[in-house]
Amino acid sequence: MQLDHTVTVEEAVQLLAMVGDLSMGQPTDGSIRSARLAERLALADGAEEGACAHARLVTLLRWSGCTANASGFSALLGDDVGGRDAMLTHTLPPGTRMSFTSVAPLARIHCEVSGAIAEAVGLPPEVETGLRRVWEHHDGGGMPERLAAPHIPRLVYYVNLGSDLEILARAHGIDEALRLIAARSDKKYPAALVRLLAVHAREWLDANDAPPCPAPVPALAARVPLSIVADMIELKLPWLLGYSRRVADLAERAALMAGLPPAQQHCLGRAALLHGIGRAAVPNAIWQHSGKLGAADWEKLRLVPYWTARAGVQVPSLRAEAALASHVYERLDGSGYYRDLDADTLTMPQRILAAAAAYAALRMPRPWRPAFTAPEAAAVLAAEAAAGRFDLQAVNAALGAADGTRLDAGDTAAKRKSLLSERETAVLRRLSLGESNKEVARELKISPSTVRTHVESIFRKLGCSTRTAATLKGLTLGFI
C-alpha cells in the first residue's frame, strides 16, 4: 500500500520558508517575522484582506528559489550562505564585484524557481506573479527584467519593505535600518510607503511576536507532496537530486521487512524526506570539498541535523518526523552527531533511517568519487556494522529492501578481521596514501622486501592487481 506523504500547503510553505532562511544565512523565523511586517504595512496602506494574505505568502516564499542558484553565488562570493547574508545586511566587503550582468542570471533562476513552486502547490496567481517580480525595483533598476512601476505589483513593495526592515533592524538597529531604507526611497520602493513604514516601524517591531489576523486562503488547506520540500533542498547540489526520495523509499521498505508497524513505516518515509533540511545552512564550498575538513567547517556539518530538528518547532504538526529525521547521523558507538547518542538510546526506526541514508548515499556518485556498486556499498555497511557503528538488523533490512542482499553475523567482525592481518592492514593504509614500498618500509620499520611480500598477499586476498583497486576495496571493506 502506498503511504501518504502529503502535507497541507500551509505546512509546505512554512518548511520552504525555513529552508530559504537557512540558505540565506538568516534566523529560522526570519521569514515569518518579515511576513508579519509586510502584512501590517499592507493593512496600513489600505490593502484588501486578500492582498494582505498574498503579501504574507510571497514574503514566506521569497527565498524559495535560493537553493537553485546557490552554486552561482558560491562561485561569485565564495560562500553562498554567508555571502548572501552580507548582501542582505549591506555588509559585503569593500570592493566586492556585484555587477548586473553577474547577478541578473542568478536572479532570473531564483524568480523562475520560486514562481514554479508557487504554481506547483496551487497558490493564487497573485502570489506566483509577486514571486516572479520580487527583485524588481520601483525605478526599474531591479532584476531580472528591470521592470518599473506600474508593472510591479504593489505587494512586492510590502514584501521588500517588511523584509528589509526585519533584516536591517536586526543587523544594525532600527535607526540605521530606517536610514538605509530611506536612502532607497523612490528607487527600490515608493516614497509614500517608505514614509508610512517609518511612522509605524518601532511599534510593529515591538509587536512582531504576535502576528496580525490574516485572511484565510482556501488554497492553504489543500494537500501537496512532502517531496516538494526535499526537491527544493536538493536543488542546492545537483548531485543530490532525488537522494531524499531514494532514502524514503528504502527506509519504508526496510521498516516493513524489519516488522515495524505501519505508523513507524509512515513516519520513517516522511522523516527521510525532511532529513536534508539542515543541509541548506552549509555553504556549497564545504559540500564540494574533497579533502579533510577543518574544525570550523566540520562544526557546520554537525549542526545539519540540529537545524532539521528545529523544523519540528516551526511546524509542530511535523514534530515527530523532524525529530526522527534529526537522528540520521547518530551511530551506535557514539561517534555520530549532533546529539552524540549511542546504542543505549537509539531506537530501531532511527537505526534503519541511518542505514538507509548511508546505503543510498554510497549508491550515488559524488564530485569526489563515483557511485559504489551494490556489493561495494553492502561491504561498507558490513564493515560499519562490524565496527559497531551501524545496527546489523537495520543494515540487513536496508540491504534486503535494496536488492535482497543480507548479511549474516559471521560476515561481520570475525570474517573481516581474518581477511587481512594487522600488518597487512597497516601496509594497505600506507599504500592508500600513495607511498612507495620504501616509504612504507621506513614508516613501519620493516624491510622493503617484506613490504613487497605483504603487497602481494593483499592483492591476492582482495582480488586486486593494482594499488588503486586495493585502496578502493580497502575503503569499501572498512580497512582504511
N, C-alpha and C positions, 0 to 999 in steps of 0.2 A: 504494500500500500504506500502511495506517495504521501509523504508527510507535508503538512502545511508550513511553509516557511515564508509567510507573508506578515507584514506589519501594516498599521494604518499609515496613510500619507503623512499625518502629523508626526508619528514616530520616526518615519524615514527622514523627514525634514529636520527633526531635532538631531538625529545622528549625523546627517550630512553637514549640519551647521558645526557640530563638534569637530568632525574631520577637517573641515575648512579652517576652523580656528587653529587647530594643531599645525596644519600645513603652513599657515601664515605666521606662526610664532606667537599666537595670541592666547590669552586665557581661555579655558574651555567654555566659559559662559560669556565670552566677549560678544558673540553674535546675538545672543539673547538680550544682553543689555543694550546693544546698539539698536536692536529691533524695537525695544520699548521706547527709546528716544525718538526713533523715526515715526512711530505711531503717534506719540504725543505731539510731535511737530505737525503731522498731518491733521490731527484733530484741531490743533490751534489755528491751522490755516483754513479750517472750514471744509476739509475734505469729507466726502461721504464715508459711511461706515465701511463699505466695500473697498474703497481706495485705501483706507487705513489698514485694513487686513492685508491688502495686496502689498503695501509698503513693508509690513512686518515680514511677509513671506520672502520678498525679494531680499531684504536685509539678512534673513537667516540663510539664504542660499547664495548670497553674492560671492562666496568663496568656493562654491561647489565645482567650479572648473579649474581650481588652482592645482590639483594633482596632475591634471593633463599637461600643464606647461612647466611642471617642476624641473624637468631636465633642462629646459631652456633657461630658466632663471638660475639654475645651478651653473650652467656654462657662463652666463652673463655676470653673476655676482659671486660665484664661488660657493655660496651657501644659499640654497633656495628657501630655507626656513628663516634663518637669521637675516638674510638679505632682504627678504620681503617685509619682515618686521621693521627693519630700518627704513624701508620705503614708506611704510605706513606712519611711522613715528617721526619722519623727517630727520633721521639721524644717520643717513648714509655718509660714509667718509668723504671728505672733500676730494674732488677730482673724479669721483665715480662717474663713468660714462653711461648715460641713460638716454640715448637718442630715440627719437620717434621711430626711426627705421629698425632699431634693435628691439624695441618693446612692443610696437604695434602688432607684429605677428603673434606674439605671446598673448596679447590682449584678445586678439581675434579667436585664438584657440579657447581661451578661458570663456569668452562670451558664448561661443557656439556650444561648448560642452554644458555650461550651466543652463542655457536655454533648452538644450536637448533633454537634460534631466527633468526640468520643469514639465516639459511636454510628456516625457515618459511616465511621470507619476500622476498626470492628469490635472495639473494645476491650471487655473484660469489663464486665458491668453494674455491678460494684462501683466501677469507675473512673468510669463515667458518673455514678453516684449521688454519688460523692465530689466530682466537679467541680460538680455542681448544688448541693452543700451547703457548698462550701469557704469561704464567707464567713459561715457561721453560727457562733455562739458558744455555749460550754458553758452560759452562764446565760440564753440566749435573747435576748441583746442584739445579735445579728448581723443579717445581711441575706441574702436579701431577705425570707424568710418568718418571721424571728425564731423559728426552731426552737430547742429546748433539748435537753439530754440527757434521755432516752436516744434521741432521734430524730436524732441526729447520728452518722454512722459514726465509729468510733474513729480510722480512718485520717486523717480530717480534722484531728485534733489532731496526729498525727505530721507531717502536711504543714505546718500552720501553725507549729508549734514549730521544725521544721527550717528553714523559710523565714525566720522571724523571727530565729532565731539567726544565720544566714548574713548577712542584710542588716544587722542592728543591730550585730553584732560588726565588720563591715567599716566601718560608718559611725562607730561610737562606741567601739570596743574591747570586749573580752569582758566586763569587769566591769560596764560600763554596760548592755550588752545583757542580761545576766542580771538586772540590777536592773529594767529595763523589762519584761522578761518576767514576773518575779516579781510585779510590780505588777498584772498581769492574771490572776494565779492564781485559779482558780475563777470567773473571769469569761469570758475568751476560751478558756482551756484548763483541764483538770482539774488540781488542785493536785498530785496524785501524779505526773503526767507532768512537771510543771514541776520537781519535786524530782529526778526521775530524770535529766532533761536537765542540771540543774545539776551533778550528780555527774560526768558524763562530757563536758561541753561542751568543755573545754580539750583533752582527749585526742582527741575527734572532730574538732575544728577543725584540730588539728595533723596529723591523718592524712587530711584531706579530699581530698588529691590522689589518693589510692588508694581506689577505690570498694570497698564490700563485694561479696561474690559474690551477685548477685541470682538468685532462682529464675527459670528460663526461663518465658516467657509465649508459648505457641504462636501466639497471635494476632499477635505482632510480626513473624513471618516472612511473613505474608500480604502481598499487594501491593495498593496503592491508587493512584489517580491523583495525580500530582505537582501537578496543578492545584488540589488542595485547599489547598496552601500559598499559591499565588497568590491564590486566592479569599479566604483568611483575611487576607492582607495588604491586599487592596483593600477590605475592609470599613471600613478606616480613613477612606477618602474615597469616598463613594457614587458620585461622578462618575468614579471609576477602575474601577468594576466591569466585569469582562470584558476589561480592557485587555491584561493579560499573555497571555490566551488568544488574542486577536487577533494580538498580536506573534508568538506561537509559530507560529500557522498561516501568517502571512505570511512569516516568516523561513524556515520549512521549504520552502514553495513557491518562494520566491526562490532558495534554495540549489539546489533541483532545476533551476530554469531557468538558473542560473549554471553548472551542470555539476559541482557539488560532489559528492563521493562520499557514499553513504548514511550512513556513520558521522558525517560532518560535518553532514549534514542533521539526523540524530537529535540530535546534541549541541546544535545551534542551537535546536531546538524546546524541549529541556529547559532550556537556558540562558535562553530567553525567559521561561519560567515561573518562573524563580528571580530574574530581574534586579531585581525590586522589593523584595527582602528588606530592603535598607538603608533603604528609604523609611520603614520603621516607626520609625526613630530620629529622624525630623524632626517637630517639632510641627505640628499641623494649621494653626495660625495662619500658619506660613510657607508651607505649600502653598496656602492660600487667598489669600495676599497678591497683590494685582493690580498693585502698583507696583514700583519698583526696590527690591531688597533691600539691606540694609546688609551690611557686610563680615562680621559675625559670623553672620548668617543664611545668607549665601552659603557660608560655610565649612562649615556643617552640610550644605548640599546637596552640596557637593563630596565629602563623606565617604560619601554614599549608596552608590556603587559599592565603596568600601573595605569597608563592612560586608557587602556581598554577597560580596565575595571571602573574607571571614572565614568564611562558611558552609562553604567547602571545607575549612577547617581543622577545623571542628567535626564535619563529616560527610565524612570522607576519600573515601568511595565516590563523592561528587559533586564532587570537586575540579575536574575538567576543566570541568564545566558551570558551576560557580561562577566559575571563572577567566574563562571566555568571557563570562559574564553581566556581570562587573565592567568590561568594556570598552565597554559600551553607550553611554557618553557621551564616548568618545575621538573626536577629529576629526583629519583628515589634516593640517591646518595646525598642529597642536599646541595648539589653543585649547580642547581638551576637558579632561576630568578623570576619575579623580583622579590618574592617572599622568603626564599631560601628554605622551602619546605622539604620534608623527606618522607620516607616510606610510612612513617607512623601516622601521617596526616593526609596523604594523597589518596583520593577515592578512585574507584575503578573508572568512572567517566573521565576524570582528569587524566588518568594514566592512558586511556585509549586516545584521547584527544592529542596528547603529546606524541604518542607513537604514530598516529595517522598523519599529523602535521610533518613529522620528521621524514616519514616514508614519501609523502607527496613532494616534499622539497627535494629529496635526493633524486627523484624520478624526473625532475625538471631541470633544464640547463640553467646555469648562472653565468654571468660575464667572465668569471674566473675559472669555470670548469664546465665540461659537458655534462649532460644528464647521465646518471648512473643507470645501468641496466637493472632489470628486476632482480636477478640473482645478486648483483653487486649491492643493491640497496638492502636486500634481505641480509646479506653478510654484515653490513654495517650495523643494522639493528640487532643482529645476533651478538656482535661484539659489544654493543652498548648494554644489552641485557646481561651479558656475561660479566661486564664490569660493574653491574649493579645500578646503572642509571635508568634503564627502562624496565618496565614490568613485563615478564616473559609472556604471561597470559594476554596482556594488551598487545604486545608485538605479534603474537600468534593470530590474534583476531584481526589486526590490521593487514597482515600478510595474507591471511585467508580471504579477507574481503577484496584484496587487490588482485590476487591471481591463484589462490588456492594453496600457496606455499605455506608450510607450517614448520616450526622448529620444535625439536624435542629437547628436553632438558640436557641430554647428552651432547647436543650441538652447541652448547654454550661454553662455559668456562673450561671444563676439562679438555674438550677436543681442541679448543683454541690454544690452550696452553701447550698441548702436546705437539702442535703443528710445527712451531719453531722453538728452539731452545732460547734461553735468556741471552746467550752470547749472540746467536743469530739475529734475535730481535734488536739488540744493540747495534749490530753491524748494519741491519736494514735501515734503522733510523738515521745513521750517519750517511748511508748512501742516498737517502731521500733528500739530504741537504746538498747534494751534488759533489760530495767529497770523493777524491780518488782513493785507491786502495792504500797508498802510502799515508794519506791524511787520516784515513780511518784507523790504520795501524798505530799511528802516532797518538791519536786521541784515546784509543782503547788499550794502548800499551801492549800490543801483540805484534807479531811479525807480519809483513805483507803477504807472505805465502799462506799464513793462517787465515788472513782476511780472504784471500782468493779461494781457499777451501770452503769457508763459510758462505761466500757469494754463490759458489756452485751449488751448495746444498740448499740455499734459499731459493735459487731459480728452480731447482728440481721440485722442491716441496710446494712452491706456489704455482708451478706450471708456467713459468715465465722464461724468456731468453734475453730480456733487456732490463736495465736498471729502472727505466721509466715505468715499464709494466709492473715490475716488482713493487715499486713505490705505490702505484695505484692499488695493487692488490693489498699491500700493507695498510693503506688508508681504509679500504673497504672492510678489512677484517679487524681493524682496530689496533694493529700493532704500532701504528705511527700516530 
